[in-house]
């Protein structure tokens, strides 16, 4: 069987603030959005907090209107703001109890060409089981797969699709899809896992149990750890460390329960030598598919963007019993636009500009003998 992981970067709609043409401004917008919604949950809006709220609204261009290019202020009941005719804006709510509302990011449709290229990547990889990172919802993912693979024989389509909404309000959840012969038997979510610092996962780290045609079970833990894209580096690293630590605990619990076939896959948003990933990569017996002799590598070690060593952030980690069953593996970066001119490595001829890329991430896969 072929097990793959692919960050599809949303299928139909992507927050405009995550646009590839925004450069560093994307991180600023996303951070302002995250900060603002956290601030709005305070019971009391002090003068200092009101100033900070207004500053984030300014970044999102919401001082003068409830709707802007990158975000929308929803004021459902009560009012957060008063806007004067002279152009001044003040926070009139005294705290969370005075109004009902939030700030959400606006979205834009993914180009049809990009969607076709995403289908092409998945078709070329041809996985039996695939972890999907940054899917908007189960409905969106199923609609995409049903339409994109309708011409294939039933046995070659993805008969099983599962996504659980996580903790990220931008619609970037993690899920799994599998061919008809690989049914999803159970799902265990970790959206509510907490540690001494609060909720652990920015999205989720679900366990999906897949039944093989042989009757054996495979448990796939799908990860999307905290990105480096926005927020202070120290805080992001600390969050990613907490998430990797908890995921390692989940893995060790499965092994203690005598589950021998376990894979931990997804977008870890950090490199193999990073301190935040040590709990997974150094303190468990998990093995990286890219380190197997049968893994077919090219001259670029990364899986994201320009695929440099500092951009190896997508993983397929296998328990020892699975690693000894590896028969092959590799990456497919044909859907990625590499470099300013897209000429760092081959890609599909249908990609003539960055917006037509299937994703900024390559798909990574492992071939396993599961008989």
C-alpha positions as CSV (number, residue, x, y, z in Angstrom):
1,X,0.0,0.0,0.0
2,X,1.1,3.6,-0.5
3,X,0.7,6.0,2.4
4,X,1.0,9.7,1.6
5,X,0.8,13.1,3.2
6,X,-0.1,16.3,1.2
7,X,-0.7,19.8,2.4
8,X,-3.2,21.0,-0.2
9,X,-3.4,24.6,1.1
10,X,-7.2,24.6,1.0
11,X,-9.2,23.2,-2.0
12,X,-11.9,25.8,-2.9
13,X,-11.5,28.9,-0.7
14,X,-8.4,30.3,0.9
15,X,-8.2,33.3,3.3
16,X,-7.0,36.3,1.2
17,X,-4.6,37.1,4.0
18,X,-2.8,33.8,3.2
19,X,-2.2,34.9,-0.5
20,X,1.1,34.0,-1.9
21,X,1.5,37.5,-3.5
22,X,1.5,39.2,0.0
23,X,4.9,38.2,1.1
24,X,5.7,39.2,4.7
25,X,2.5,41.2,4.9
26,X,0.6,37.9,5.1
27,X,2.2,37.1,8.5
28,X,1.3,40.6,9.7
29,X,-2.4,40.2,8.8
30,X,-2.7,36.7,10.2
31,X,-1.1,37.8,13.5
32,X,-3.4,40.8,13.8
33,X,-6.4,38.5,13.2
34,X,-5.2,36.0,15.8
35,X,-4.3,38.7,18.4
36,X,-7.6,40.5,17.9
37,X,-9.9,37.6,18.4
38,X,-7.9,36.6,21.6
39,X,-8.2,40.2,22.9
40,X,-12.0,40.3,22.2
41,X,-12.5,37.4,24.6
42,X,-11.4,39.4,27.6
43,X,-14.0,40.0,30.3
44,X,-12.9,43.6,30.7
45,X,-11.6,45.9,28.0
46,X,-9.1,48.2,29.8
47,X,-8.0,51.4,28.2
48,X,-4.7,49.7,27.3
49,X,-6.5,46.7,25.7
50,X,-8.9,49.0,23.8
51,X,-5.8,50.8,22.3
52,X,-4.4,47.4,21.3
53,X,-7.8,46.4,19.7
54,X,-7.9,49.5,17.7
55,X,-4.3,49.0,16.5
56,X,-5.1,45.5,15.2
57,X,-8.3,46.8,13.5
58,X,-6.1,49.4,11.8
59,X,-3.8,46.7,10.5
60,X,-6.8,44.8,9.1
61,X,-8.3,48.1,7.7
62,X,-11.5,47.7,9.8
63,X,-11.4,51.1,11.6
64,X,-13.6,52.8,9.1
65,X,-15.9,49.8,8.0
66,X,-17.0,46.4,9.2
67,X,-15.8,44.9,5.9
68,X,-12.4,45.1,4.3
69,X,-10.2,43.2,1.8
70,X,-8.8,40.8,4.3
71,X,-11.2,40.6,7.2
72,X,-14.8,41.3,8.3
73,X,-16.0,42.5,11.8
74,X,-19.1,40.6,12.7
75,X,-21.2,42.6,15.3
76,X,-24.1,40.3,15.9
77,X,-25.6,41.9,19.1
78,X,-24.4,45.0,20.8
79,X,-21.6,47.1,19.5
80,X,-17.8,46.9,19.8
81,X,-17.1,50.2,18.1
82,X,-18.5,53.7,17.5
83,X,-17.4,55.4,14.3
84,X,-17.9,59.2,14.2
85,X,-18.6,61.2,11.1
86,X,-15.2,62.9,11.6
87,X,-13.5,59.6,11.0
88,X,-12.6,58.7,14.6
89,X,-13.3,55.2,15.9
90,X,-13.5,54.2,19.6
91,X,-14.2,50.9,21.4
92,X,-17.5,51.4,23.3
93,X,-17.9,47.8,24.6
94,X,-16.6,47.4,28.1
95,X,-15.9,43.7,27.7
96,X,-16.9,40.4,26.2
97,X,-20.3,40.5,28.0
98,X,-21.4,43.8,26.3
99,X,-21.5,42.5,22.7
100,X,-21.6,39.3,20.6
101,X,-19.3,39.2,17.6
102,X,-15.9,38.3,16.2
103,X,-13.5,39.1,13.3
104,X,-13.2,36.6,10.5
105,X,-10.9,36.4,7.5
106,X,-12.4,36.9,4.0
107,X,-11.7,34.2,1.5
108,X,-11.2,34.0,-2.2
109,X,-11.7,31.1,-4.6
110,X,-8.8,28.9,-5.6
111,X,-8.1,29.1,-9.3
112,X,-9.6,26.3,-11.4
113,X,-6.1,25.5,-12.9
114,X,-4.7,25.1,-9.3
115,X,-7.5,22.7,-8.5
116,X,-6.8,20.6,-11.6
117,X,-3.1,20.6,-10.7
118,X,-3.9,19.4,-7.2
119,X,-5.9,16.5,-8.7
120,X,-3.0,15.7,-11.0
121,X,-0.6,15.5,-8.0
122,X,-2.9,13.1,-6.2
123,X,-3.5,11.1,-9.4
124,X,0.3,10.8,-10.0
125,X,1.1,9.8,-6.4
126,X,-1.9,7.4,-6.4
127,X,-2.0,6.7,-2.6
128,X,-4.1,4.1,-1.0
129,X,-4.3,6.2,2.2
130,X,-3.5,9.9,2.2
131,X,-3.4,12.4,5.1
132,X,-4.7,15.8,3.9
133,X,-3.5,19.0,5.6
134,X,-5.4,22.3,5.2
135,X,-8.8,21.0,4.0
136,X,-11.7,23.4,4.6
137,X,-14.1,20.7,5.7
138,X,-15.1,17.1,5.0
139,X,-17.8,18.3,2.7
140,X,-15.3,20.3,0.6
141,X,-12.8,17.5,0.5
142,X,-15.4,14.9,-0.5
143,X,-16.9,17.2,-3.2
144,X,-13.4,17.8,-4.6
145,X,-12.5,14.1,-4.7
146,X,-15.9,13.0,-6.1
147,X,-15.6,15.6,-8.9
148,X,-11.9,15.2,-9.6
149,X,-11.8,11.4,-9.7
150,X,-15.3,10.6,-11.1
151,X,-13.9,9.1,-14.3
152,X,-11.8,6.5,-12.4
153,X,-13.0,3.0,-11.7
154,X,-14.8,2.8,-8.3
155,X,-11.9,0.8,-6.8
156,X,-9.5,3.6,-7.7
157,X,-11.5,6.4,-6.1
158,X,-11.3,7.5,-2.5
159,X,-14.3,5.7,-0.9
160,X,-13.6,7.0,2.6
161,X,-13.2,10.6,3.6
162,X,-12.9,12.1,7.1
163,X,-12.2,15.6,8.4
164,X,-12.9,16.8,11.9
165,X,-13.1,20.5,12.5
166,X,-10.2,21.6,14.6
167,X,-9.3,24.7,16.6
168,X,-8.2,26.9,13.7
169,X,-10.9,29.3,12.6
170,X,-9.3,29.9,9.2
171,X,-10.7,26.6,7.8
172,X,-7.4,24.7,7.7
173,X,-8.2,21.3,9.2
174,X,-6.5,17.9,8.9
175,X,-8.1,14.8,7.6
176,X,-7.6,11.5,5.8
177,X,-8.9,9.8,2.7
178,X,-8.5,6.2,1.6
179,X,-9.4,3.8,-1.2
180,X,-12.4,1.5,-0.8
181,X,-10.3,-1.4,0.4
182,X,-8.9,0.7,3.3
183,X,-11.9,1.7,5.4
184,X,-11.6,4.1,8.3
185,X,-12.7,2.1,11.3
186,X,-12.3,4.7,14.1
187,X,-11.3,8.3,14.8
188,X,-10.0,9.7,18.0
189,X,-9.7,13.5,18.2
190,X,-7.4,15.6,20.4
191,X,-8.9,19.0,19.9
192,X,-9.5,19.4,23.6
193,X,-6.1,18.1,24.9
194,X,-4.6,20.5,27.4
195,X,-1.4,20.8,29.3
196,X,-0.1,23.2,32.0
197,X,-0.2,26.1,29.5
198,X,-3.7,25.4,28.1
199,X,-5.0,23.9,24.9
200,X,-2.3,22.1,23.0
201,X,-3.2,21.8,19.3
202,X,-3.8,24.8,17.0
203,X,-5.8,22.4,14.8
204,X,-6.0,18.8,15.9
205,X,-3.8,15.7,16.0
206,X,-6.4,13.0,15.3
207,X,-5.8,9.2,15.3
208,X,-7.3,7.4,12.3
209,X,-7.5,3.7,12.5
210,X,-7.4,2.1,9.0
211,X,-8.2,-1.6,8.3
212,X,-5.9,-3.2,5.7
213,X,-7.2,-5.7,3.2
214,X,-5.3,-8.3,5.2
215,X,-7.3,-7.5,8.3
216,X,-4.4,-5.7,10.1
217,X,-4.9,-2.2,11.5
218,X,-2.8,0.9,10.8
219,X,-3.2,3.9,13.0
220,X,-2.3,7.2,11.3
221,X,-1.8,10.3,13.5
222,X,-2.2,13.4,11.3
223,X,-0.3,16.5,12.4
224,X,-0.3,20.2,11.4
225,X,2.0,21.8,14.0
226,X,2.3,25.5,14.7
227,X,3.8,27.4,11.8
228,X,6.6,29.9,11.8
229,X,4.5,32.2,9.6
230,X,3.3,34.6,12.3
231,X,3.9,35.3,15.9
232,X,7.2,35.6,17.7
233,X,9.7,32.9,17.0
234,X,10.2,32.0,20.7
235,X,6.4,31.7,21.2
236,X,5.9,29.7,18.0
237,X,8.8,27.3,18.9
238,X,7.3,26.8,22.4
239,X,3.9,26.0,21.0
240,X,5.3,23.6,18.4
241,X,7.4,21.9,21.2
242,X,4.2,21.4,23.3
243,X,2.4,19.9,20.3
244,X,5.3,17.6,19.4
245,X,5.5,16.5,23.0
246,X,1.8,15.6,23.2
247,X,1.9,13.8,19.8
248,X,4.9,11.8,21.1
249,X,2.8,10.9,24.2
250,X,-0.1,9.8,21.9
251,X,2.3,7.6,20.0
252,X,3.8,6.0,23.1
253,X,0.4,5.3,24.4
254,X,-0.6,3.5,21.2
255,X,2.7,1.5,21.4
256,X,1.9,0.6,25.1
257,X,-1.5,-0.7,23.9
258,X,0.5,-3.0,21.6
259,X,-0.4,-1.2,18.3
260,X,2.5,-2.1,16.2
261,X,1.6,-0.3,12.9
262,X,1.6,3.4,13.6
263,X,2.5,6.4,11.3
264,X,2.8,10.0,12.4
265,X,2.5,12.2,9.3
266,X,1.8,15.7,8.1
267,X,3.1,19.2,8.1
268,X,5.4,19.7,11.2
269,X,6.5,23.2,10.2
270,X,10.1,22.6,11.3
271,X,13.2,20.8,10.3
272,X,14.6,17.5,11.5
273,X,17.4,19.0,13.6
274,X,15.1,21.6,15.3
275,X,14.6,21.6,19.1
276,X,10.8,21.7,18.9
277,X,10.7,18.4,17.0
278,X,13.0,16.5,19.4
279,X,10.2,14.8,21.3
280,X,9.1,13.1,18.1
281,X,12.3,12.7,16.1
282,X,14.8,12.0,18.9
283,X,12.8,10.7,21.9
284,X,10.7,8.0,20.2
285,X,11.5,5.1,18.0
286,X,9.7,6.6,15.0
287,X,11.7,6.5,11.7
288,X,11.6,9.1,8.9
289,X,10.7,7.6,5.5
290,X,13.3,9.9,3.9
291,X,16.0,8.1,5.8
292,X,15.2,4.7,4.3
293,X,17.6,3.3,1.7
294,X,14.6,2.6,-0.6
295,X,13.4,6.2,-0.5
296,X,14.0,7.8,-3.9
297,X,15.3,11.4,-3.3
298,X,16.3,14.1,-5.7
299,X,18.9,16.8,-5.3
300,X,16.6,18.9,-3.1
301,X,16.1,17.7,0.5
302,X,13.1,20.0,1.3
303,X,9.4,19.5,0.9
304,X,8.2,23.1,0.9
305,X,8.7,26.1,-1.3
306,X,12.2,26.0,-2.9
307,X,12.9,22.7,-1.2
308,X,16.1,23.6,0.6
309,X,17.2,21.8,3.7
310,X,15.6,24.4,5.9
311,X,12.3,23.7,4.1
312,X,12.0,20.0,5.0
313,X,8.8,20.3,7.0
314,X,6.5,17.5,5.7
315,X,7.0,14.0,7.2
316,X,6.0,10.4,7.1
317,X,7.3,8.8,10.3
318,X,6.9,5.1,10.9
319,X,7.0,2.8,13.8
320,X,9.8,0.2,13.7
321,X,7.5,-2.6,12.6
322,X,6.3,-0.4,9.7
323,X,9.7,0.9,8.8
324,X,11.0,-2.6,8.2
325,X,8.1,-3.1,5.7
326,X,9.1,-0.1,3.6
327,X,9.5,-1.0,-0.1
328,X,9.9,2.5,-1.4
329,X,9.0,6.1,-1.1
330,X,9.5,9.6,-2.5
331,X,8.3,13.1,-3.0
332,X,6.2,14.6,-5.8
333,X,6.9,18.3,-6.2
334,X,5.4,18.6,-9.7
335,X,2.7,20.8,-8.4
336,X,5.0,23.3,-6.7
337,X,6.3,26.6,-8.2
338,X,10.0,26.7,-7.2
339,X,11.9,30.0,-7.1
340,X,10.9,33.4,-8.5
341,X,10.6,32.1,-12.1
342,X,9.4,28.6,-11.2
343,X,12.5,27.0,-12.7
344,X,14.3,25.5,-9.7
345,X,12.8,22.1,-10.5
346,X,10.4,20.6,-13.0
347,X,6.7,21.2,-12.6
348,X,3.6,20.6,-14.7
349,X,3.4,22.7,-17.9
350,X,-0.1,23.8,-16.8
351,X,1.6,25.9,-14.0
352,X,2.7,29.1,-15.6
353,X,2.5,31.3,-12.5
354,X,2.5,30.8,-8.7
355,X,-1.2,31.1,-8.3
356,X,-1.7,28.0,-10.5
357,X,0.5,25.8,-8.3
358,X,-1.3,22.9,-6.6
359,X,0.4,23.9,-3.3
360,X,3.7,25.2,-1.9
361,X,4.2,21.7,-0.5
362,X,5.3,18.6,-2.2
363,X,3.4,15.3,-1.5
364,X,5.5,12.8,0.4
365,X,4.8,9.0,0.4
366,X,5.9,5.6,1.6
367,X,5.3,2.3,0.0
368,X,4.6,-0.5,2.5
369,X,4.3,-4.2,2.4
370,X,1.1,-4.7,4.5
371,X,0.3,-8.3,3.5
